[in-house]
């Protein structure tokens, strides 16, 4: 029967992201509809990609926007430099994305 006008059709597929970071892609859609006597050619059009945060990455929803997880901030300080004294080391880490527990 084909695709009906005014109906949303949702397609999804899985892939493995590359090991390196990359800027988002700008996907487009084109195609040919075979309808017997009247074939229709669809002119390539850029698809919309709403930008939203995903896993703590700003604009992480953009297609194929790949971020290498890393610590943007790594600090270590001590509370006491004197001999024979109790010393507390305090470390502060800040990542560029959400990291699973």
C-alpha positions in Angstrom: 0.0 0.0 0.0 2.9 2.4 0.6 3.3 5.3 2.9 0.2 7.4 3.8 0.2 11.2 3.8 0.2 12.8 7.2 1.4 9.7 9.0 4.8 9.7 10.9 7.0 6.8 10.0 9.9 6.1 12.4 13.0 4.2 11.4 15.9 3.4 13.7 19.1 1.3 13.5 22.1 0.7 15.7 25.7 1.4 14.8 29.0 1.6 16.7 30.5 5.1 17.1 34.2 5.6 16.1 37.0 5.8 18.6 37.7 9.4 17.8 35.6 12.5 18.3 33.9 14.2 15.4 31.5 17.0 14.6 27.9 16.2 13.9 26.8 15.1 10.5 24.1 16.8 8.5 22.0 14.0 7.1 19.8 14.4 4.1 17.1 12.3 2.6 16.5 11.4 -1.0 14.9 8.6 -2.9 12.7 7.2 -5.6 9.1 6.0 -5.1 8.2 3.3 -7.6 4.5 3.6 -8.3 4.0 1.7 -11.6 3.6 4.3 -14.3 4.5 7.3 -12.2 7.9 7.0 -10.5 8.6 10.0 -8.1 12.1 11.3 -7.4 12.6 13.0 -4.1 15.1 15.9 -4.2 17.7 15.5 -1.4 16.7 17.6 1.6 18.6 18.2 4.8 16.8 16.6 7.7 16.0 18.6 10.9 18.1 17.7 14.0 16.9 19.3 17.2 19.9 20.0 19.5 19.5 18.7 23.0 21.8 17.5 25.8 22.5 13.8 25.9 24.5 12.2 28.7 25.7 15.6 29.8 27.0 16.5 26.4 25.5 19.8 25.0 24.1 19.2 21.6 24.8 15.5 22.0 21.5 14.6 20.2 22.9 15.8 16.9 23.5 12.8 14.6 27.0 11.4 14.8 28.2 14.1 17.2 31.0 12.0 18.9 32.7 13.1 22.1 35.8 11.4 23.6 35.1 11.2 27.4 37.8 13.0 29.3 38.4 15.0 32.5 38.4 18.7 31.7 39.6 19.5 35.2 42.0 17.5 37.4 43.1 19.2 40.6 44.8 18.0 43.8 45.6 20.0 46.9 46.9 19.3 50.4 45.7 20.7 53.7 48.9 20.7 55.6 52.6 20.9 54.4 54.1 20.6 57.9 56.1 17.6 59.1 54.5 15.0 61.5 51.1 16.5 60.9 47.8 15.0 59.5 47.4 15.9 55.9 44.3 15.6 53.8 44.7 15.4 50.0 41.6 16.7 48.1 41.1 15.8 44.5 38.6 17.5 42.2 37.6 16.0 38.8 35.2 17.3 36.2 34.4 15.3 33.1 33.1 16.5 29.8 30.2 14.1 29.9 28.2 11.9 32.3 30.2 8.8 33.3 28.4 5.6 34.4 29.0 4.3 37.9 
